[in-house]
């Protein structure tokens, strides 16, 4: 699953002093370029919203930050509050869909699909919604439909769109034959959606651990490494994702084309070889 584009924290700035509870969060964020840490900014934003829960713009600002921090349940709440208070938009619905899918370990559930479809009703060209609906088709075993959707999307994206590489990667994976080190099948994903969040998380982590073990036995599995890096990133385990990236690069050699591909793919997920 794609990572949220990096936010420019300096744009938000210091959130203001506690003695200004009624000032809208968006204004307080924009006033003063920040020296504060991300955690401090988020904590102060949360304090503001606890005192001013009707500040729709505040929820709108905080939602993608939660998503970037992989606080997926909080992102879901923030997006829903922003939609309820400030109205529907394609960006908000697509962000909500991504948060729901991310919270489910990358599974595009019916709730996520509904959000993405709502986004497309407002903006048929929304790249995030189109991409993830393709992912959902692939997860359901409808690979030909997913490929067709991504090909159509690729033909409509601007040349400089940040989504081009993600679509190209998805197409490359979809066109490759299935390998032993694969992700969950349609039956497993259907079962996962019926589980409690705790059981679903445990099942996903078990499958990822199995993929990791298979790659130790067959380290020349290029697609498997990308699945593993992505899985750890989605699970909110950046250290394991980084370690998997290092092992993948070592398996093929630091100067190999595969290493360059792994590094670029990981970077698109917010994972780098070093901190």
BAGUGU-155060 format. One record per residue: x, y, z of N, C-alpha, C in turn. Coordinates in steps of 0.05 Angstrom, whole numbers, padded with zeros to 5 digits, always signed. Layout:
REM BAGUGU-155060
XYZXYZXYZ...
END
This chain:
REM BAGUGU-155060
+00017-00023+00000+00000+00000+00000+00018+00024+00000+00009+00045-00016+00025+00069-00018+00026+00084+00009+00049+00097+00014+00050+00115+00037+00039+00142+00030+00030+00157+00049+00020+00184+00044+00044+00202+00036+00041+00220+00016+00063+00238+00010+00072+00253+00034+00098+00258+00036+00110+00271+00059+00098+00299+00062+00090+00306+00086+00079+00332+00091+00101+00352+00099+00097+00376+00091+00116+00397+00098+00109+00408+00125+00122+00397+00146+00114+00403+00173+00117+00433+00179+00136+00446+00166+00141+00474+00172+00117+00491+00164+00101+00483+00145+00077+00498+00137+00057+00500+00160+00057+00481+00177+00037+00481+00198+00046+00497+00222+00072+00497+00228+00083+00514+00248+00074+00506+00277+00081+00524+00295+00073+00520+00323+00043+00524+00325+00030+00507+00341+00001+00508+00342-00010+00530+00360+00007+00544+00373-00003+00566+00389-00002+00559+00419-00007+00578+00435-00005+00574+00464-00032+00565+00475-00032+00551+00498-00057+00540+00509-00077+00562+00516-00069+00587+00517-00088+00607+00525-00103+00618+00501-00101+00605+00478-00116+00613+00455-00134+00590+00445-00152+00580+00462-00167+00556+00455-00187+00560+00433-00196+00584+00428-00217+00588+00408-00206+00594+00380-00180+00598+00378-00169+00604+00352-00168+00580+00334-00179+00581+00309-00179+00558+00291-00152+00546+00288-00151+00520+00287-00125+00506+00285-00110+00513+00260-00124+00516+00238-00111+00522+00213-00095+00548+00215-00107+00568+00228-00093+00594+00231-00069+00591+00250-00072+00576+00271-00051+00572+00290-00028+00557+00278-00035+00537+00260-00014+00522+00247+00002+00538+00228-00011+00558+00215+00002+00573+00194+00019+00597+00205+00016+00603+00230+00028+00628+00240+00059+00627+00242+00070+00606+00253+00097+00607+00261+00112+00582+00252+00131+00582+00234+00145+00558+00226+00157+00545+00250+00156+00519+00250+00159+00504+00275+00188+00496+00281+00194+00499+00307+00217+00486+00318+00209+00461+00333+00183+00459+00338+00173+00436+00354+00176+00410+00338+00177+00388+00353+00178+00362+00341+00150+00355+00330+00149+00335+00313+00124+00326+00302+00105+00317+00325+00116+00302+00344+00100+00292+00366+00088+00315+00382+00104+00336+00386+00094+00359+00401+00072+00373+00385+00076+00376+00359+00056+00389+00343+00030+00374+00343+00032+00348+00340+00007+00331+00340-00006+00332+00367+00009+00331+00389-00003+00332+00416-00018+00358+00420-00006+00380+00410-00019+00406+00414-00044+00408+00396-00042+00397+00373-00066+00397+00355-00088+00381+00368-00081+00358+00380-00101+00342+00393-00114+00357+00417-00097+00371+00431-00108+00386+00454-00127+00408+00444-00120+00421+00422-00137+00441+00411-00164+00429+00402-00163+00406+00389-00187+00394+00379-00204+00382+00401-00192+00374+00423-00207+00365+00446-00224+00388+00457-00212+00412+00456-00227+00436+00466-00245+00448+00445-00239+00443+00420-00254+00454+00397-00261+00432+00377-00277+00413+00384-00282+00390+00367-00297+00397+00341-00307+00422+00339-00322+00429+00315-00304+00444+00295-00278+00444+00300-00259+00457+00281-00254+00437+00258-00271+00437+00238-00269+00418+00216-00242+00421+00201-00232+00445+00198-00207+00449+00184-00184+00436+00200-00186+00437+00227-00166+00424+00243-00165+00394+00239-00189+00382+00238-00189+00353+00232-00178+00347+00204-00184+00365+00186-00175+00361+00158-00145+00362+00156-00133+00380+00172-00104+00382+00173-00091+00358+00186-00104+00349+00208-00092+00328+00224-00095+00300+00211-00116+00296+00196-00121+00269+00185-00098+00258+00169-00088+00272+00149-00065+00261+00133-00040+00258+00149-00037+00274+00171-00014+00272+00188-00015+00245+00203-00039+00239+00214-00043+00213+00227-00036+00190+00207-00045+00194+00182-00041+00173+00162-00011+00169+00158+00004+00191+00156+00033+00190+00152+00046+00177+00175+00036+00182+00199+00047+00170+00224+00038+00142+00228+00021+00131+00210+00011+00104+00212-00007+00100+00236-00020+00122+00245-00040+00120+00266-00067+00117+00252-00072+00094+00241-00094+00091+00222-00122+00095+00235-00128+00083+00258-00154+00088+00270-00159+00118+00275-00138+00132+00284-00141+00161+00289-00146+00175+00263-00133+00167+00241-00137+00179+00215-00165+00175+00206-00176+00151+00210-00204+00146+00202-00223+00165+00217-00219+00168+00243-00236+00186+00258-00233+00215+00249-00209+00223+00244-00204+00251+00235-00216+00256+00208-00213+00238+00189-00225+00242+00163-00256+00243+00165-00267+00226+00181-00297+00226+00184-00306+00252+00197-00291+00262+00216-00299+00287+00228-00297+00310+00208-00275+00310+00192-00272+00331+00172-00295+00330+00152-00303+00307+00143-00325+00304+00124-00351+00313+00137-00355+00306+00162-00380+00313+00176-00382+00343+00180-00359+00356+00187-00359+00384+00194-00355+00403+00170-00338+00395+00152-00331+00413+00129-00341+00403+00102-00355+00380+00102-00367+00371+00078-00350+00351+00063-00363+00338+00043-00351+00318+00027-00330+00331+00008-00309+00316+00002-00291+00323-00019-00277+00297-00028-00268+00297-00053-00254+00273-00063-00229+00267-00048-00215+00288-00040-00190+00284-00025-00196+00271+00002-00216+00281+00016-00223+00270+00042-00233+00241+00040-00250+00236+00021-00260+00208+00018-00238+00189+00010-00220+00197-00008-00198+00180-00016-00179+00176+00008-00174+00196+00024-00158+00193+00048-00171+00174+00068-00197+00177+00071-00212+00159+00089-00209+00130+00079-00212+00126+00053-00209+00099+00042-00182+00087+00047-00161+00104+00043-00134+00094+00048-00130+00087+00078-00141+00103+00095-00138+00098+00124-00152+00072+00132-00175+00067+00121-00190+00043+00127-00175+00018+00116-00165+00020+00092-00149-00002+00080-00124-00007+00096-00110+00014+00103-00085+00012+00118-00090-00001+00146-00112+00007+00159-00118-00005+00185-00124-00035+00183-00132-00044+00159-00138-00072+00154-00114-00087+00142-00090-00075+00145-00066-00089+00134-00064-00088+00104-00077-00068+00092-00075-00065+00063-00098-00077+00048-00117-00089+00062-00140-00101+00049-00161-00079+00042-00168-00078+00017-00189-00059+00008-00216-00071+00014-00226-00066+00038-00251-00077+00047-00275-00062+00034-00299-00071+00040-00322-00058+00029-00324-00029+00038-00317-00024+00063-00318+00004+00073-00298+00021+00059-00274+00011+00054-00254+00026+00040-00263+00031+00011-00274+00010-00001-00284+00012-00029-00306+00034-00031-00324+00034-00011-00345+00055-00012-00334+00083-00011-00313+00087+00006-00300+00113+00007-00287+00121-00019-00273+00102-00031-00259+00108-00057-00280+00114-00079-00302+00099-00079-00323+00104-00099-00336+00131-00095-00339+00139-00069-00350+00165-00063-00331+00187-00073-00305+00182-00071-00285+00201-00081-00288+00205-00111-00291+00182-00125-00293+00183-00154-00319+00196-00164-00340+00195-00148-00364+00209-00156-00360+00240-00155-00342+00248-00138-00336+00277-00135-00314+00285-00155-00296+00267-00160-00273+00272-00178-00265+00246-00192-00275+00241-00216-00269+00215-00229-00240+00211-00235-00224+00232-00234-00195+00230-00240-00178+00227-00214-00191+00224-00191-00175+00222-00166-00157+00198-00168-00131+00203-00168-00111+00181-00172-00111+00161-00150-00112+00170-00125-00111+00152-00102-00135+00132-00103-00159+00143-00107-00182+00126-00107-00181+00106-00131-00173+00115-00154-00171+00097-00177-00150+00075-00172-00128+00082-00160-00107+00063-00156-00116+00041-00136-00128+00050-00114-00135+00030-00093-00159+00013-00102-00177+00023-00118-00198+00006-00128-00186-00016-00146-00165-00009-00161-00151-00030-00176-00138-00050-00157-00127-00041-00135-00116-00060-00115-00137-00078-00105-00161-00067-00100-00183-00084-00091-00191-00105-00111-00191-00098-00136-00198-00118-00157-00177-00140-00157-00151-00132-00155-00130-00153-00155-00133-00171-00131-00140-00160-00108-00143-00176-00083-00166-00195-00085-00186-00188-00101-00209-00206-00105-00203-00227-00126-00179-00227-00138-00173-00246-00159-00181-00237-00186-00190-00213-00189-00199-00202-00215-00176-00187-00228-00154-00202-00233-00129-00190-00241-00132-00175-00268-00147-00187-00287-00149-00175-00314-00163-00148-00311-00184-00146-00294-00198-00121-00290-00180-00100-00277-00163-00110-00258-00144-00092-00244-00124-00080-00264-00113-00098-00281-00094-00089-00301-00107-00069-00320-00131-00074-00329-00145-00056-00347-00149-00028-00334-00157-00029-00308-00161-00004-00293-00135+00012-00291-00114-00002-00284-00088+00012-00281-00077+00022-00307-00082+00007-00329-00073+00016-00355-00088+00041-00364-00114+00041-00359-00130+00065-00365-00120+00089-00348-00114+00084-00323-00105+00105-00305-00078+00116-00315-00060+00097-00323-00033+00106-00332-00035+00124-00356-00055+00118-00374-00058+00134-00398-00069+00162-00392-00081+00166-00368-00093+00191-00362-00076+00208-00342-00056+00196-00330-00040+00210-00310-00021+00230-00324-00017+00253-00313+00003+00271-00324+00031+00259-00322+00049+00266-00340+00076+00254-00341+00091+00256-00314+00086+00278-00299+00101+00282-00274+00085+00273-00249+00064+00258-00253+00048+00249-00230+00064+00230-00213+00063+00234-00186+00077+00215-00168+00064+00188-00168+00041+00185-00179+00027+00159-00180+00036+00141-00203+00050+00152-00222+00058+00136-00245+00075+00112-00237+00095+00117-00220+00112+00094-00212+00097+00073-00197+00078+00081-00180+00062+00061-00165+00045+00045-00184+00033+00058-00204+00016+00043-00223+00034+00024-00240+00057+00034-00249+00075+00017-00265+00084-00007-00248+00089-00003-00223+00098-00025-00206+00075-00045-00202+00051-00035-00198+00028-00052-00195+00023-00069-00220+00026-00057-00243+00023-00071-00268+00044-00092-00272+00069-00085-00264+00090-00105-00267+00085-00129-00249+00076-00124-00225+00070-00147-00206+00047-00163-00216+00026-00150-00227+00002-00164-00236+00008-00182-00260+00028-00174-00276+00034-00190-00300+00053-00213-00295+00065-00214-00271+00083-00235-00265+00067-00260-00255+00077-00284-00261+00064-00308-00251+00066-00309-00221+00047-00323-00209+00047-00326-00180+00071-00341-00171+00083-00334-00149+00106-00347-00138+00099-00358-00110+00116-00375-00100+00110-00387-00074+00107-00367-00052+00124-00346-00053+00123-00325-00032+00102-00305-00040+00077-00312-00037+00055-00294-00045+00040-00284-00020+00023-00265-00025+00007-00254-00004-00018-00271+00001-00037-00261+00016-00061-00276+00022-00078-00279-00003-00092-00302-00005-00110-00306-00028-00138-00294-00021-00156-00296-00040-00183-00283-00037-00198-00295-00013-00195-00321-00009-00209-00334+00013-00198-00324+00040-00172-00321+00041-00160-00312+00066-00168-00283+00072-00169-00266+00051-00177-00238+00054-00206-00236+00063-00223-00253+00052-00251-00253+00060-00254-00261+00090-00238-00281+00097-00238-00290+00125-00228-00267+00143-00207-00253+00134-00195-00232+00150-00216-00210+00156-00233-00204+00137-00252-00182+00141-00273-00189+00161-00277-00215+00167-00297-00224+00187-00285-00225+00215-00259-00222+00217-00245-00225+00243-00247-00200+00260-00241-00203+00285-00237-00179+00302-00211-00166+00293-00208-00140+00299-00183-00126+00292-00158-00140+00302-00160-00151+00327-00136-00165+00338-00130-00191+00323-00151-00206+00317-00146-00231+00303-00137-00226+00275-00148-00206+00262-00140-00199+00235-00111-00191+00234-00103-00175+00253-00075-00166+00255-00057-00190+00259-00065-00209+00276-00049-00232+00282-00046-00250+00257-00068-00252+00242-00067-00268+00217-00048-00256+00197-00050-00230+00194-00033-00216+00174-00004-00219+00182+00002-00215+00208+00030-00217+00216+00041-00245+00213+00024-00265+00216+00032-00293+00212+00039-00297+00182+00023-00287+00165+00029-00290+00136+00054-00275+00128+00058-00252+00140+00083-00237+00133+00107-00251+00144+00105-00263+00168+00127-00278+00178+00133-00303+00161+00112-00315+00150+00117-00338+00132+00131-00329+00106+00123-00306+00096+00136-00295+00072+00166-00289+00078+00171-00278+00101+00199-00273+00110+00215-00298+00110+00204-00320+00121+00218-00345+00123+00224-00357+00095+00204-00354+00077+00208-00364+00049+00231-00349+00035+00233-00323+00041+00254-00308+00028+00282-00315+00040+00283-00324+00064+00308-00333+00075+00317-00359+00060+00298-00374+00051+00304-00399+00036+00309-00393+00007+00296-00373-00004+00298-00366-00032+00302-00336-00035+00326-00326-00029+00331-00297-00028+00332-00284-00056+00329-00300-00077+00330-00288-00104+00302-00283-00115+00282-00282-00097+00254-00277-00105+00249-00247-00104+00252-00234-00128+00250-00205-00130+00223-00195-00120+00202-00207-00131+00175-00198-00123+00169-00203-00094+00180-00225-00083+00176-00231-00055+00187-00209-00037+00211-00199-00044+00223-00178-00028+00206-00153-00027+00195-00146-00051+00178-00122-00051+00153-00126-00035+00142-00150-00036+00118-00155-00019+00125-00153+00010+00148-00163+00018+00156-00162+00046+00161-00133+00055+00175-00118+00040+00180-00090+00047+00154-00075+00050+00136-00079+00031+00110-00065+00032+00094-00075+00056+00095-00101+00061+00079-00111+00084+00088-00099+00110+00114-00098+00115+00124-00086+00140+00117-00057+00141+00119-00043+00119+00112-00014+00119+00082-00010+00126+00065-00027+00115+00036-00025+00120+00030-00031+00149+00045-00050+00160+00040-00059+00188+00051-00039+00208+00064-00017+00198+00075+00003+00216+00101-00007+00230+00117-00023+00215+00142-00033+00226+00165-00024+00209+00172+00002+00211+00193+00013+00193+00220+00000+00197+00227-00008+00221+00253-00021+00226+00255-00047+00210+00234-00063+00212+00233-00089+00197+00233-00084+00167+00219-00063+00158+00218-00057+00130+00246-00049+00120+00260-00033+00136+00287-00024+00130+00306-00048+00129+00303-00066+00148+00320-00089+00150+00315-00108+00125+00290-00110+00117+00283-00126+00094+00295-00114+00069+00294-00087+00067+00306-00073+00044+00336-00080+00043+00350-00078+00066+00378-00084+00067+00384-00113+00058+00368-00132+00067+00372-00160+00059+00367-00164+00029+00347-00150+00018+00341-00152-00010+00364-00142-00027+00374-00119-00019+00397-00107-00034+00421-00125-00032+00426-00137-00009+00449-00155-00005+00446-00180-00022+00421-00189-00025+00416-00214-00040+00423-00211-00070+00419-00187-00081+00424-00183-00109+00450-00167-00115+00461-00154-00094+00484-00138-00097+00477-00108-00098+00493-00092-00085+00486-00064-00082+00485-00049-00108+00500-00058-00128+00502-00044-00154+00482-00056-00175+00466-00075-00167+00448-00088-00186+00424-00071-00192+00411-00077-00215+00387-00063-00222+00365-00069-00202+00365-00094-00192+00345-00101-00172+00347-00084-00147+00372-00079-00139+00377-00062-00115+00366-00034-00119+00370-00023-00143+00359+00004-00149+00329+00003-00148+00317-00018-00159+00288-00021-00159+00277-00023-00131+00290-00040-00114+00282-00043-00086+00283-00016-00072+00305-00002-00076+00309+00023-00061+00288+00044-00069+00282+00046-00095+00262+00065-00105+00234+00057-00095+00228+00031-00096+00202+00021-00086+00199+00027-00057+00219+00021-00041+00218+00026-00012+00214+00056-00006+00229+00073-00021+00227+00102-00017+00198+00112-00022+00184+00099-00041+00156+00107-00047+00138+00101-00023+00147+00083-00006+00132+00075+00018+00142+00090+00043+00161+00108+00039+00173+00122+00062+00194+00107+00077+00205+00086+00064+00226+00070+00077+00252+00075+00063+00272+00082+00079+00299+00087+00068+00319+00068+00081+00342+00065+00068+00362+00045+00077+00372+00053+00105+00374+00079+00111+00383+00088+00137+00364+00109+00147+00365+00113+00173+00348+00134+00185+00357+00162+00176
END
